[in-house]
Amino acid sequence: MGLFSDLDKKLTENVYAHGSELTDPSADLPQKVKDTVELLMPLIRPEARKAVRSEILGIIHEHLYDDSSS
């Protein structure tokens, strides 16, 4: 394999291994947060739950307070 083929293979493996962290806003959120958001889902129309869940988790992920940086 050539240099670019090796690089492509490594990048592809990396995307498969860690891709959800890039596309899933809840990938690094604590399970307690995900469970709490799930408790809200009965209040949401079934056809909108996936979109609403994604939006809520995305907002939490974006604005999550990180006390480890203090």
PDB file of N, CA, C and O in Angstrom:
ATOM      1  N   MET A   1       0.833  -1.190   0.000  1.00  0.00           N
ATOM      2  CA  MET A   1       0.000   0.000   0.000  1.00  0.00           C
ATOM      3  C   MET A   1       0.876   1.251   0.000  1.00  0.00           C
ATOM      4  O   MET A   1       1.954   1.280   0.593  1.00  0.00           O
ATOM      5  N   GLY A   2       0.396   2.245  -0.659  1.00  0.00           N
ATOM      6  CA  GLY A   2       1.120   3.505  -0.698  1.00  0.00           C
ATOM      7  C   GLY A   2       0.843   4.344   0.526  1.00  0.00           C
ATOM      8  O   GLY A   2       0.012   3.987   1.361  1.00  0.00           O
ATOM      9  N   LEU A   3       1.520   5.424   0.630  1.00  0.00           N
ATOM     10  CA  LEU A   3       1.388   6.332   1.773  1.00  0.00           C
ATOM     11  C   LEU A   3      -0.051   6.828   1.927  1.00  0.00           C
ATOM     12  O   LEU A   3      -0.593   6.836   3.032  1.00  0.00           O
ATOM     13  N   PHE A   4      -0.663   7.240   0.819  1.00  0.00           N
ATOM     14  CA  PHE A   4      -2.024   7.770   0.898  1.00  0.00           C
ATOM     15  C   PHE A   4      -3.038   6.684   1.229  1.00  0.00           C
ATOM     16  O   PHE A   4      -4.022   6.948   1.920  1.00  0.00           O
ATOM     17  N   SER A   5      -2.814   5.484   0.752  1.00  0.00           N
ATOM     18  CA  SER A   5      -3.706   4.374   1.083  1.00  0.00           C
ATOM     19  C   SER A   5      -3.644   4.067   2.573  1.00  0.00           C
ATOM     20  O   SER A   5      -4.672   3.837   3.210  1.00  0.00           O
ATOM     21  N   ASP A   6      -2.432   4.064   3.126  1.00  0.00           N
ATOM     22  CA  ASP A   6      -2.277   3.830   4.566  1.00  0.00           C
ATOM     23  C   ASP A   6      -2.948   4.925   5.374  1.00  0.00           C
ATOM     24  O   ASP A   6      -3.631   4.655   6.362  1.00  0.00           O
ATOM     25  N   LEU A   7      -2.749   6.153   4.950  1.00  0.00           N
ATOM     26  CA  LEU A   7      -3.351   7.290   5.640  1.00  0.00           C
ATOM     27  C   LEU A   7      -4.875   7.223   5.561  1.00  0.00           C
ATOM     28  O   LEU A   7      -5.560   7.457   6.557  1.00  0.00           O
ATOM     29  N   ASP A   8      -5.401   6.908   4.392  1.00  0.00           N
ATOM     30  CA  ASP A   8      -6.839   6.785   4.213  1.00  0.00           C
ATOM     31  C   ASP A   8      -7.404   5.693   5.114  1.00  0.00           C
ATOM     32  O   ASP A   8      -8.458   5.865   5.726  1.00  0.00           O
ATOM     33  N   LYS A   9      -6.706   4.584   5.190  1.00  0.00           N
ATOM     34  CA  LYS A   9      -7.163   3.470   6.033  1.00  0.00           C
ATOM     35  C   LYS A   9      -7.192   3.891   7.496  1.00  0.00           C
ATOM     36  O   LYS A   9      -8.163   3.605   8.197  1.00  0.00           O
ATOM     37  N   LYS A  10      -6.147   4.565   7.969  1.00  0.00           N
ATOM     38  CA  LYS A  10      -6.086   5.009   9.360  1.00  0.00           C
ATOM     39  C   LYS A  10      -7.175   6.038   9.665  1.00  0.00           C
ATOM     40  O   LYS A  10      -7.810   5.982  10.718  1.00  0.00           O
ATOM     41  N   LEU A  11      -7.385   6.963   8.752  1.00  0.00           N
ATOM     42  CA  LEU A  11      -8.435   7.973   8.950  1.00  0.00           C
ATOM     43  C   LEU A  11      -9.818   7.334   8.983  1.00  0.00           C
ATOM     44  O   LEU A  11     -10.661   7.704   9.800  1.00  0.00           O
ATOM     45  N   THR A  12     -10.044   6.387   8.104  1.00  0.00           N
ATOM     46  CA  THR A  12     -11.335   5.696   8.064  1.00  0.00           C
ATOM     47  C   THR A  12     -11.577   4.939   9.365  1.00  0.00           C
ATOM     48  O   THR A  12     -12.673   4.995   9.924  1.00  0.00           O
ATOM     49  N   GLU A  13     -10.567   4.239   9.844  1.00  0.00           N
ATOM     50  CA  GLU A  13     -10.696   3.514  11.110  1.00  0.00           C
ATOM     51  C   GLU A  13     -10.981   4.477  12.254  1.00  0.00           C
ATOM     52  O   GLU A  13     -11.790   4.179  13.132  1.00  0.00           O
ATOM     53  N   ASN A  14     -10.325   5.621  12.246  1.00  0.00           N
ATOM     54  CA  ASN A  14     -10.515   6.617  13.288  1.00  0.00           C
ATOM     55  C   ASN A  14     -11.927   7.199  13.255  1.00  0.00           C
ATOM     56  O   ASN A  14     -12.542   7.401  14.302  1.00  0.00           O
ATOM     57  N   VAL A  15     -12.434   7.464  12.068  1.00  0.00           N
ATOM     58  CA  VAL A  15     -13.797   7.991  11.941  1.00  0.00           C
ATOM     59  C   VAL A  15     -14.803   6.963  12.440  1.00  0.00           C
ATOM     60  O   VAL A  15     -15.747   7.320  13.146  1.00  0.00           O
ATOM     61  N   TYR A  16     -14.620   5.698  12.088  1.00  0.00           N
ATOM     62  CA  TYR A  16     -15.527   4.661  12.570  1.00  0.00           C
ATOM     63  C   TYR A  16     -15.447   4.522  14.092  1.00  0.00           C
ATOM     64  O   TYR A  16     -16.464   4.300  14.750  1.00  0.00           O
ATOM     65  N   ALA A  17     -14.264   4.650  14.639  1.00  0.00           N
ATOM     66  CA  ALA A  17     -14.092   4.487  16.083  1.00  0.00           C
ATOM     67  C   ALA A  17     -14.607   5.681  16.879  1.00  0.00           C
ATOM     68  O   ALA A  17     -15.137   5.512  17.977  1.00  0.00           O
ATOM     69  N   HIS A  18     -14.455   6.899  16.330  1.00  0.00           N
ATOM     70  CA  HIS A  18     -14.775   8.100  17.094  1.00  0.00           C
ATOM     71  C   HIS A  18     -15.778   9.016  16.409  1.00  0.00           C
ATOM     72  O   HIS A  18     -16.029  10.121  16.889  1.00  0.00           O
ATOM     73  N   GLY A  19     -16.344   8.586  15.319  1.00  0.00           N
ATOM     74  CA  GLY A  19     -17.255   9.432  14.540  1.00  0.00           C
ATOM     75  C   GLY A  19     -18.471   9.886  15.300  1.00  0.00           C
ATOM     76  O   GLY A  19     -18.944  11.004  15.098  1.00  0.00           O
ATOM     77  N   SER A  20     -18.993   9.035  16.180  1.00  0.00           N
ATOM     78  CA  SER A  20     -20.197   9.425  16.907  1.00  0.00           C
ATOM     79  C   SER A  20     -19.945  10.630  17.800  1.00  0.00           C
ATOM     80  O   SER A  20     -20.862  11.402  18.080  1.00  0.00           O
ATOM     81  N   GLU A  21     -18.700  10.795  18.250  1.00  0.00           N
ATOM     82  CA  GLU A  21     -18.379  11.958  19.061  1.00  0.00           C
ATOM     83  C   GLU A  21     -18.496  13.252  18.259  1.00  0.00           C
ATOM     84  O   GLU A  21     -18.730  14.320  18.824  1.00  0.00           O
ATOM     85  N   LEU A  22     -18.332  13.150  16.949  1.00  0.00           N
ATOM     86  CA  LEU A  22     -18.416  14.327  16.090  1.00  0.00           C
ATOM     87  C   LEU A  22     -19.843  14.630  15.662  1.00  0.00           C
ATOM     88  O   LEU A  22     -20.186  15.785  15.409  1.00  0.00           O
ATOM     89  N   THR A  23     -20.677  13.597  15.579  1.00  0.00           N
ATOM     90  CA  THR A  23     -22.032  13.779  15.057  1.00  0.00           C
ATOM     91  C   THR A  23     -23.114  13.667  16.116  1.00  0.00           C
ATOM     92  O   THR A  23     -24.227  14.149  15.910  1.00  0.00           O
ATOM     93  N   ASP A  24     -22.813  13.047  17.231  1.00  0.00           N
ATOM     94  CA  ASP A  24     -23.804  12.828  18.285  1.00  0.00           C
ATOM     95  C   ASP A  24     -23.541  13.793  19.427  1.00  0.00           C
ATOM     96  O   ASP A  24     -22.543  13.653  20.134  1.00  0.00           O
ATOM     97  N   PRO A  25     -24.433  14.787  19.624  1.00  0.00           N
ATOM     98  CA  PRO A  25     -24.196  15.776  20.662  1.00  0.00           C
ATOM     99  C   PRO A  25     -24.160  15.181  22.065  1.00  0.00           C
ATOM    100  O   PRO A  25     -23.605  15.793  22.978  1.00  0.00           O
ATOM    101  N   SER A  26     -24.743  14.001  22.251  1.00  0.00           N
ATOM    102  CA  SER A  26     -24.795  13.424  23.586  1.00  0.00           C
ATOM    103  C   SER A  26     -23.683  12.421  23.840  1.00  0.00           C
ATOM    104  O   SER A  26     -23.658  11.789  24.896  1.00  0.00           O
ATOM    105  N   ALA A  27     -22.769  12.262  22.904  1.00  0.00           N
ATOM    106  CA  ALA A  27     -21.738  11.230  23.022  1.00  0.00           C
ATOM    107  C   ALA A  27     -20.918  11.359  24.301  1.00  0.00           C
ATOM    108  O   ALA A  27     -20.561  10.345  24.901  1.00  0.00           O
ATOM    109  N   ASP A  28     -20.615  12.566  24.727  1.00  0.00           N
ATOM    110  CA  ASP A  28     -19.786  12.724  25.918  1.00  0.00           C
ATOM    111  C   ASP A  28     -20.556  13.239  27.129  1.00  0.00           C
ATOM    112  O   ASP A  28     -19.952  13.635  28.126  1.00  0.00           O
ATOM    113  N   LEU A  29     -21.877  13.235  27.051  1.00  0.00           N
ATOM    114  CA  LEU A  29     -22.686  13.669  28.184  1.00  0.00           C
ATOM    115  C   LEU A  29     -22.861  12.512  29.169  1.00  0.00           C
ATOM    116  O   LEU A  29     -22.897  11.351  28.763  1.00  0.00           O
ATOM    117  N   PRO A  30     -22.970  12.826  30.455  1.00  0.00           N
ATOM    118  CA  PRO A  30     -23.217  11.769  31.439  1.00  0.00           C
ATOM    119  C   PRO A  30     -24.553  11.072  31.183  1.00  0.00           C
ATOM    120  O   PRO A  30     -25.498  11.690  30.692  1.00  0.00           O
ATOM    121  N   GLN A  31     -24.625   9.799  31.512  1.00  0.00           N
ATOM    122  CA  GLN A  31     -25.848   9.030  31.303  1.00  0.00           C
ATOM    123  C   GLN A  31     -27.025   9.641  32.045  1.00  0.00           C
ATOM    124  O   GLN A  31     -28.158   9.560  31.569  1.00  0.00           O
ATOM    125  N   LYS A  32     -26.781  10.254  33.208  1.00  0.00           N
ATOM    126  CA  LYS A  32     -27.851  10.880  33.983  1.00  0.00           C
ATOM    127  C   LYS A  32     -28.542  11.980  33.175  1.00  0.00           C
ATOM    128  O   LYS A  32     -29.761  12.134  33.252  1.00  0.00           O
ATOM    129  N   VAL A  33     -27.774  12.738  32.409  1.00  0.00           N
ATOM    130  CA  VAL A  33     -28.346  13.796  31.569  1.00  0.00           C
ATOM    131  C   VAL A  33     -29.232  13.175  30.495  1.00  0.00           C
ATOM    132  O   VAL A  33     -30.350  13.637  30.265  1.00  0.00           O
ATOM    133  N   LYS A  34     -28.739  12.135  29.840  1.00  0.00           N
ATOM    134  CA  LYS A  34     -29.521  11.466  28.792  1.00  0.00           C
ATOM    135  C   LYS A  34     -30.810  10.884  29.364  1.00  0.00           C
ATOM    136  O   LYS A  34     -31.868  10.974  28.740  1.00  0.00           O
ATOM    137  N   ASP A  35     -30.719  10.287  30.551  1.00  0.00           N
ATOM    138  CA  ASP A  35     -31.908   9.709  31.186  1.00  0.00           C
ATOM    139  C   ASP A  35     -32.928  10.792  31.531  1.00  0.00           C
ATOM    140  O   ASP A  35     -34.133  10.585  31.386  1.00  0.00           O
ATOM    141  N   THR A  36     -32.448  11.936  31.985  1.00  0.00           N
ATOM    142  CA  THR A  36     -33.341  13.043  32.331  1.00  0.00           C
ATOM    143  C   THR A  36     -34.064  13.572  31.095  1.00  0.00           C
ATOM    144  O   THR A  36     -35.259  13.866  31.144  1.00  0.00           O
ATOM    145  N   VAL A  37     -33.339  13.691  29.994  1.00  0.00           N
ATOM    146  CA  VAL A  37     -33.967  14.141  28.748  1.00  0.00           C
ATOM    147  C   VAL A  37     -35.008  13.114  28.295  1.00  0.00           C
ATOM    148  O   VAL A  37     -36.064  13.490  27.785  1.00  0.00           O
ATOM    149  N   GLU A  38     -34.721  11.834  28.475  1.00  0.00           N
ATOM    150  CA  GLU A  38     -35.691  10.791  28.109  1.00  0.00           C
ATOM    151  C   GLU A  38     -36.986  10.913  28.897  1.00  0.00           C
ATOM    152  O   GLU A  38     -38.053  10.567  28.390  1.00  0.00           O
ATOM    153  N   LEU A  39     -36.906  11.401  30.130  1.00  0.00           N
ATOM    154  CA  LEU A  39     -38.110  11.580  30.943  1.00  0.00           C
ATOM    155  C   LEU A  39     -39.052  12.622  30.341  1.00  0.00           C
ATOM    156  O   LEU A  39     -40.254  12.601  30.607  1.00  0.00           O
ATOM    157  N   LEU A  40     -38.514  13.524  29.540  1.00  0.00           N
ATOM    158  CA  LEU A  40     -39.337  14.555  28.903  1.00  0.00           C
ATOM    159  C   LEU A  40     -40.062  14.046  27.649  1.00  0.00           C
ATOM    160  O   LEU A  40     -41.049  14.646  27.223  1.00  0.00           O
ATOM    161  N   MET A  41     -39.596  12.983  27.076  1.00  0.00           N
ATOM    162  CA  MET A  41     -40.103  12.533  25.774  1.00  0.00           C
ATOM    163  C   MET A  41     -41.594  12.198  25.743  1.00  0.00           C
ATOM    164  O   MET A  41     -42.216  12.410  24.702  1.00  0.00           O
ATOM    165  N   PRO A  42     -42.210  11.688  26.814  1.00  0.00           N
ATOM    166  CA  PRO A  42     -43.666  11.463  26.751  1.00  0.00           C
ATOM    167  C   PRO A  42     -44.477  12.747  26.536  1.00  0.00           C
ATOM    168  O   PRO A  42     -45.634  12.694  26.119  1.00  0.00           O
ATOM    169  N   LEU A  43     -43.862  13.897  26.822  1.00  0.00           N
ATOM    170  CA  LEU A  43     -44.551  15.176  26.626  1.00  0.00           C
ATOM    171  C   LEU A  43     -44.480  15.668  25.182  1.00  0.00           C
ATOM    172  O   LEU A  43     -45.159  16.627  24.816  1.00  0.00           O
ATOM    173  N   ILE A  44     -43.660  15.014  24.366  1.00  0.00           N
ATOM    174  CA  ILE A  44     -43.402  15.440  22.987  1.00  0.00           C
ATOM    175  C   ILE A  44     -44.129  14.512  22.024  1.00  0.00           C
ATOM    176  O   ILE A  44     -44.210  13.304  22.250  1.00  0.00           O
ATOM    177  N   ARG A  45     -44.657  15.090  20.945  1.00  0.00           N
ATOM    178  CA  ARG A  45     -45.323  14.266  19.929  1.00  0.00           C
ATOM    179  C   ARG A  45     -44.346  13.208  19.421  1.00  0.00           C
ATOM    180  O   ARG A  45     -43.177  13.513  19.188  1.00  0.00           O
ATOM    181  N   PRO A  46     -44.807  11.973  19.246  1.00  0.00           N
ATOM    182  CA  PRO A  46     -43.915  10.879  18.833  1.00  0.00           C
ATOM    183  C   PRO A  46     -43.094  11.179  17.578  1.00  0.00           C
ATOM    184  O   PRO A  46     -41.919  10.819  17.508  1.00  0.00           O
ATOM    185  N   GLU A  47     -43.699  11.829  16.600  1.00  0.00           N
ATOM    186  CA  GLU A  47     -42.975  12.091  15.353  1.00  0.00           C
ATOM    187  C   GLU A  47     -41.890  13.164  15.508  1.00  0.00           C
ATOM    188  O   GLU A  47     -41.031  13.306  14.638  1.00  0.00           O
ATOM    189  N   ALA A  48     -41.928  13.917  16.613  1.00  0.00           N
ATOM    190  CA  ALA A  48     -40.954  14.988  16.826  1.00  0.00           C
ATOM    191  C   ALA A  48     -39.890  14.623  17.867  1.00  0.00           C
ATOM    192  O   ALA A  48     -38.955  15.392  18.090  1.00  0.00           O
ATOM    193  N   ARG A  49     -40.025  13.476  18.493  1.00  0.00           N
ATOM    194  CA  ARG A  49     -39.139  13.132  19.615  1.00  0.00           C
ATOM    195  C   ARG A  49     -37.668  13.076  19.233  1.00  0.00           C
ATOM    196  O   ARG A  49     -36.820  13.583  19.967  1.00  0.00           O
ATOM    197  N   LYS A  50     -37.356  12.476  18.113  1.00  0.00           N
ATOM    198  CA  LYS A  50     -35.960  12.344  17.707  1.00  0.00           C
ATOM    199  C   LYS A  50     -35.319  13.724  17.529  1.00  0.00           C
ATOM    200  O   LYS A  50     -34.208  13.961  18.002  1.00  0.00           O
ATOM    201  N   ALA A  51     -36.016  14.620  16.853  1.00  0.00           N
ATOM    202  CA  ALA A  51     -35.485  15.962  16.607  1.00  0.00           C
ATOM    203  C   ALA A  51     -35.377  16.758  17.906  1.00  0.00           C
ATOM    204  O   ALA A  51     -34.379  17.442  18.131  1.00  0.00           O
ATOM    205  N   VAL A  52     -36.389  16.675  18.754  1.00  0.00           N
ATOM    206  CA  VAL A  52     -36.384  17.417  20.015  1.00  0.00           C
ATOM    207  C   VAL A  52     -35.273  16.888  20.927  1.00  0.00           C
ATOM    208  O   VAL A  52     -34.545  17.669  21.539  1.00  0.00           O
ATOM    209  N   ARG A  53     -35.146  15.570  21.016  1.00  0.00           N
ATOM    210  CA  ARG A  53     -34.086  14.969  21.833  1.00  0.00           C
ATOM    211  C   ARG A  53     -32.714  15.465  21.367  1.00  0.00           C
ATOM    212  O   ARG A  53     -31.875  15.848  22.183  1.00  0.00           O
ATOM    213  N   SER A  54     -32.499  15.456  20.072  1.00  0.00           N
ATOM    214  CA  SER A  54     -31.222  15.892  19.516  1.00  0.00           C
ATOM    215  C   SER A  54     -30.965  17.373  19.818  1.00  0.00           C
ATOM    216  O   SER A  54     -29.846  17.751  20.165  1.00  0.00           O
ATOM    217  N   GLU A  55     -31.985  18.195  19.688  1.00  0.00           N
ATOM    218  CA  GLU A  55     -31.838  19.629  19.970  1.00  0.00           C
ATOM    219  C   GLU A  55     -31.511  19.882  21.434  1.00  0.00           C
ATOM    220  O   GLU A  55     -30.614  20.665  21.746  1.00  0.00           O
ATOM    221  N   ILE A  56     -32.240  19.221  22.338  1.00  0.00           N
ATOM    222  CA  ILE A  56     -32.009  19.416  23.770  1.00  0.00           C
ATOM    223  C   ILE A  56     -30.604  18.977  24.141  1.00  0.00           C
ATOM    224  O   ILE A  56     -29.885  19.703  24.829  1.00  0.00           O
ATOM    225  N   LEU A  57     -30.208  17.796  23.690  1.00  0.00           N
ATOM    226  CA  LEU A  57     -28.874  17.296  24.018  1.00  0.00           C
ATOM    227  C   LEU A  57     -27.793  18.180  23.404  1.00  0.00           C
ATOM    228  O   LEU A  57     -26.740  18.379  24.011  1.00  0.00           O
ATOM    229  N   GLY A  58     -28.038  18.705  22.221  1.00  0.00           N
ATOM    230  CA  GLY A  58     -27.088  19.611  21.593  1.00  0.00           C
ATOM    231  C   GLY A  58     -26.914  20.903  22.372  1.00  0.00           C
ATOM    232  O   GLY A  58     -25.797  21.397  22.531  1.00  0.00           O
ATOM    233  N   ILE A  59     -28.019  21.446  22.854  1.00  0.00           N
ATOM    234  CA  ILE A  59     -27.971  22.678  23.652  1.00  0.00           C
ATOM    235  C   ILE A  59     -27.229  22.427  24.962  1.00  0.00           C
ATOM    236  O   ILE A  59     -26.393  23.230  25.375  1.00  0.00           O
ATOM    237  N   ILE A  60     -27.539  21.314  25.606  1.00  0.00           N
ATOM    238  CA  ILE A  60     -26.854  20.986  26.861  1.00  0.00           C
ATOM    239  C   ILE A  60     -25.363  20.808  26.609  1.00  0.00           C
ATOM    240  O   ILE A  60     -24.535  21.309  27.369  1.00  0.00           O
ATOM    241  N   HIS A  61     -25.028  20.099  25.549  1.00  0.00           N
ATOM    242  CA  HIS A  61     -23.617  19.872  25.221  1.00  0.00           C
ATOM    243  C   HIS A  61     -22.890  21.189  24.970  1.00  0.00           C
ATOM    244  O   HIS A  61     -21.754  21.371  25.409  1.00  0.00           O
ATOM    245  N   GLU A  62     -23.535  22.089  24.274  1.00  0.00           N
ATOM    246  CA  GLU A  62     -22.927  23.382  23.935  1.00  0.00           C
ATOM    247  C   GLU A  62     -22.722  24.273  25.149  1.00  0.00           C
ATOM    248  O   GLU A  62     -21.746  25.019  25.217  1.00  0.00           O
ATOM    249  N   HIS A  63     -23.638  24.199  26.109  1.00  0.00           N
ATOM    250  CA  HIS A  63     -23.610  25.112  27.248  1.00  0.00           C
ATOM    251  C   HIS A  63     -23.319  24.417  28.579  1.00  0.00           C
ATOM    252  O   HIS A  63     -23.540  25.000  29.640  1.00  0.00           O
ATOM    253  N   LEU A  64     -22.837  23.209  28.533  1.00  0.00           N
ATOM    254  CA  LEU A  64     -22.554  22.453  29.744  1.00  0.00           C
ATOM    255  C   LEU A  64     -21.459  23.132  30.560  1.00  0.00           C
ATOM    256  O   LEU A  64     -20.410  23.501  30.034  1.00  0.00           O
ATOM    257  N   TYR A  65     -21.719  23.285  31.826  1.00  0.00           N
ATOM    258  CA  TYR A  65     -20.748  23.885  32.743  1.00  0.00           C
ATOM    259  C   TYR A  65     -19.679  22.840  33.039  1.00  0.00           C
ATOM    260  O   TYR A  65     -19.986  21.728  33.467  1.00  0.00           O
ATOM    261  N   ASP A  66     -18.433  23.205  32.809  1.00  0.00           N
ATOM    262  CA  ASP A  66     -17.314  22.304  33.038  1.00  0.00           C
ATOM    263  C   ASP A  66     -16.515  22.838  34.204  1.00  0.00           C
ATOM    264  O   ASP A  66     -15.741  23.783  34.053  1.00  0.00           O
ATOM    265  N   ASP A  67     -16.701  22.229  35.387  1.00  0.00           N
ATOM    266  CA  ASP A  67     -16.002  22.722  36.566  1.00  0.00           C
ATOM    267  C   ASP A  67     -14.550  22.257  36.638  1.00  0.00           C
ATOM    268  O   ASP A  67     -13.816  22.689  37.526  1.00  0.00           O
ATOM    269  N   SER A  68     -14.123  21.396  35.735  1.00  0.00           N
ATOM    270  CA  SER A  68     -12.749  20.926  35.744  1.00  0.00           C
ATOM    271  C   SER A  68     -11.766  21.985  35.232  1.00  0.00           C
ATOM    272  O   SER A  68     -10.560  21.865  35.449  1.00  0.00           O
ATOM    273  N   SER A  69     -12.274  23.015  34.554  1.00  0.00           N
ATOM    274  CA  SER A  69     -11.403  24.067  34.027  1.00  0.00           C
ATOM    275  C   SER A  69     -11.073  25.133  35.060  1.00  0.00           C
ATOM    276  O   SER A  69     -10.287  26.040  34.787  1.00  0.00           O
ATOM    277  N   SER A  70     -11.665  25.032  36.242  1.00  0.00           N
ATOM    278  CA  SER A  70     -11.435  26.028  37.303  1.00  0.00           C
ATOM    279  C   SER A  70     -10.125  25.786  38.007  1.00  0.00           C
ATOM    280  O   SER A  70      -9.771  26.526  38.925  1.00  0.00           O
TER     281      SER A  70
END
